[in-house]
Amino acid sequence: MTLLKNKKTKYLILIGLGIFFFGLFLITSGDSCGIRHIAIINDLKNYEKSLDPEFCEELIEKIDSFNMQCLPYVEILDCG
């Protein structure tokens, strides 16, 4: 009887650890809002140096996509 309880406990612990690591993976995945926000800020700094209109258009698309899905709101550039 004790052996049966030990097996159940081991399986529950393994399942719990699996769920924990899966959740951790989802939180730290590459498409998180925080990472995207940092990338946009970096791109804004690069745009200020280059003032490339094509890069500005691409950056506007990234910012627009980010603003629809995440917070904080990033102001859209004027490429003109």
C-alpha positions as CSV (number, residue, x, y, z in Angstrom):
1,M,0.0,0.0,0.0
2,T,2.8,2.4,0.9
3,L,4.6,1.6,-2.4
4,L,1.4,2.6,-4.4
5,K,1.3,6.0,-2.6
6,N,5.0,6.6,-3.3
7,K,4.4,6.0,-7.1
8,K,1.4,8.3,-7.1
9,T,3.4,11.0,-5.3
10,K,6.3,10.6,-7.8
11,Y,3.9,10.9,-10.8
12,L,2.2,14.0,-9.3
13,I,5.6,15.6,-8.7
14,L,6.7,14.9,-12.2
15,I,3.5,16.2,-13.7
16,G,3.7,19.3,-11.5
17,L,7.3,20.0,-12.7
18,G,6.3,19.5,-16.3
19,I,3.5,22.0,-16.0
20,F,5.9,24.4,-14.2
21,F,8.5,24.2,-16.9
22,F,6.0,24.5,-19.7
23,G,4.6,27.7,-18.1
24,L,8.1,29.1,-17.6
25,F,8.8,28.4,-21.3
26,L,5.6,30.3,-22.4
27,I,6.5,33.3,-20.2
28,T,10.0,33.5,-21.5
29,S,9.2,32.8,-25.2
30,G,10.7,35.2,-27.8
31,D,7.4,36.8,-28.7
32,S,6.8,38.4,-25.3
33,C,5.7,42.0,-25.2
34,G,8.7,43.1,-23.0
35,I,11.2,41.8,-25.5
36,R,9.3,43.3,-28.4
37,H,9.2,46.7,-26.6
38,I,13.0,46.7,-26.0
39,A,13.6,45.8,-29.7
40,I,11.3,48.6,-30.9
41,I,13.2,51.1,-28.6
42,N,16.5,49.9,-30.0
43,D,15.1,50.3,-33.6
44,L,13.9,53.8,-32.8
45,K,17.5,54.7,-31.7
46,N,18.9,53.2,-34.9
47,Y,16.3,55.1,-37.0
48,E,17.3,58.4,-35.3
49,K,20.9,57.8,-36.5
50,S,20.1,56.7,-40.0
51,L,16.8,58.5,-40.9
52,D,16.2,55.9,-43.6
53,P,12.6,56.2,-44.9
54,E,12.3,52.5,-45.7
55,F,13.4,51.5,-42.3
56,C,10.9,54.0,-40.9
57,E,8.0,52.3,-42.8
58,E,9.1,48.9,-41.4
59,L,9.3,50.4,-37.9
60,I,5.8,51.9,-38.2
61,E,4.5,48.4,-39.0
62,K,6.2,46.9,-36.0
63,I,5.0,49.6,-33.7
64,D,1.4,49.3,-35.0
65,S,1.4,45.5,-34.5
66,F,2.9,46.0,-31.0
67,N,0.3,48.6,-30.0
68,M,-2.5,46.3,-31.0
69,Q,-1.3,43.4,-28.8
70,C,0.7,44.9,-25.9
71,L,1.2,47.8,-23.5
72,P,2.7,50.4,-23.1
73,Y,1.6,52.3,-26.1
74,V,4.4,53.4,-28.4
75,E,3.9,56.6,-30.4
76,I,3.9,56.1,-34.1
77,L,6.6,57.9,-36.1
78,D,6.2,60.6,-38.7
79,C,8.4,59.5,-41.6
80,G,7.8,62.6,-43.6
